[in-house]
Amino acid sequence: MKTLIGFLMSASILMHPASAADVDAGEQSFKKCRACHEVGVDAKNKVGPLLNGLFGRAAGSVPGFRYSDANRNSGVVWSEEIFSEYIRSPRTFMP
């Protein structure tokens, strides 16, 4: 969980350079994501899929989550680079 939160914090820094570069800032940044997503041992799908094991996973592949056709058929395999591009404008990246 700390790795993903740290990465989300880094992505946030790219969009908001004034953010502090530490785990606490990542946790604060992740609060916006937490409304729809969970991470951690007991994570479950919510409005969005759980984010455990995101990097290296094919988009649209979390069991039990109903994805859009665009997401399932995107051919995207999540990496830090792809996620950085996606998080800047999710609807533009994957309509």
C-alpha positions as CSV (number, residue, x, y, z in Angstrom):
1,M,0.0,0.0,0.0
2,K,2.8,2.5,0.9
3,T,4.3,2.0,-2.6
4,L,1.1,2.9,-4.4
5,I,0.4,5.8,-2.1
6,G,4.0,7.0,-2.6
7,F,3.6,6.8,-6.3
8,L,0.2,8.6,-6.2
9,M,1.9,11.3,-4.2
10,S,4.6,11.5,-6.8
11,A,2.0,11.8,-9.6
12,S,0.3,14.5,-7.5
13,I,3.6,16.4,-7.3
14,L,3.8,16.4,-11.0
15,M,0.4,18.1,-11.2
16,H,0.9,20.2,-8.0
17,P,4.6,21.0,-7.5
18,A,4.0,22.6,-4.1
19,S,3.2,19.2,-2.5
20,A,5.7,17.8,0.1
21,A,7.5,14.7,-1.2
22,D,6.7,12.2,1.6
23,V,4.4,9.4,2.4
24,D,2.1,11.6,4.5
25,A,1.6,13.8,1.4
26,G,0.8,10.7,-0.6
27,E,-1.8,9.6,1.9
28,Q,-3.4,13.0,1.7
29,S,-3.4,12.9,-2.1
30,F,-4.9,9.4,-2.0
31,K,-7.9,10.7,-0.1
32,K,-9.4,11.9,-3.4
33,C,-9.0,8.3,-4.8
34,R,-10.3,6.6,-1.6
35,A,-13.9,7.6,-2.3
36,C,-13.9,5.1,-5.2
37,H,-10.8,2.8,-4.6
38,E,-9.3,0.7,-1.8
39,V,-5.8,-0.6,-1.3
40,G,-4.5,-3.0,1.4
41,V,-5.0,-6.5,2.8
42,D,-8.8,-6.1,3.2
43,A,-9.4,-4.0,0.0
44,K,-12.6,-4.6,-1.9
45,N,-14.0,-3.2,-5.1
46,K,-16.1,-0.1,-4.6
47,V,-17.2,2.4,-7.3
48,G,-13.8,1.7,-8.8
49,P,-11.7,-1.5,-8.6
50,L,-9.3,-2.3,-5.8
51,L,-5.8,-1.0,-6.6
52,N,-3.7,-3.8,-5.0
53,G,-1.1,-5.1,-7.5
54,L,-1.9,-2.4,-10.1
55,F,1.4,-2.2,-11.8
56,G,1.9,-5.1,-14.2
57,R,-1.8,-5.8,-14.3
58,A,-3.9,-5.6,-17.4
59,A,-6.6,-2.9,-17.4
60,G,-10.1,-4.3,-16.9
61,S,-9.0,-7.5,-15.2
62,V,-9.9,-7.3,-11.5
63,P,-12.3,-10.1,-10.7
64,G,-15.8,-9.1,-9.7
65,F,-15.5,-5.5,-11.0
66,R,-17.7,-4.5,-14.0
67,Y,-15.5,-2.5,-16.4
68,S,-16.5,-0.5,-19.4
69,D,-15.8,-2.1,-22.8
70,A,-13.2,0.6,-23.4
71,N,-11.3,-0.3,-20.3
72,R,-11.5,-4.1,-20.8
73,N,-10.5,-3.9,-24.5
74,S,-7.8,-1.2,-24.1
75,G,-4.8,-3.5,-24.1
76,V,-3.3,-1.4,-21.3
77,V,-0.9,-3.0,-18.8
78,W,-0.5,-0.7,-15.9
79,S,3.0,0.7,-15.3
80,E,4.1,3.8,-13.4
81,E,4.6,5.6,-16.7
82,I,1.2,4.7,-18.1
83,F,-0.5,5.4,-14.8
84,S,1.1,8.9,-14.7
85,E,-0.3,9.6,-18.1
86,Y,-3.8,8.2,-17.1
87,I,-4.1,10.0,-13.8
88,R,-3.6,13.4,-15.4
89,S,-6.9,13.0,-17.4
90,P,-8.6,9.6,-17.0
91,R,-11.5,10.3,-19.3
92,T,-9.2,11.5,-22.1
93,F,-6.8,8.5,-21.7
94,M,-9.6,5.9,-21.6
95,P,-13.0,7.3,-22.7
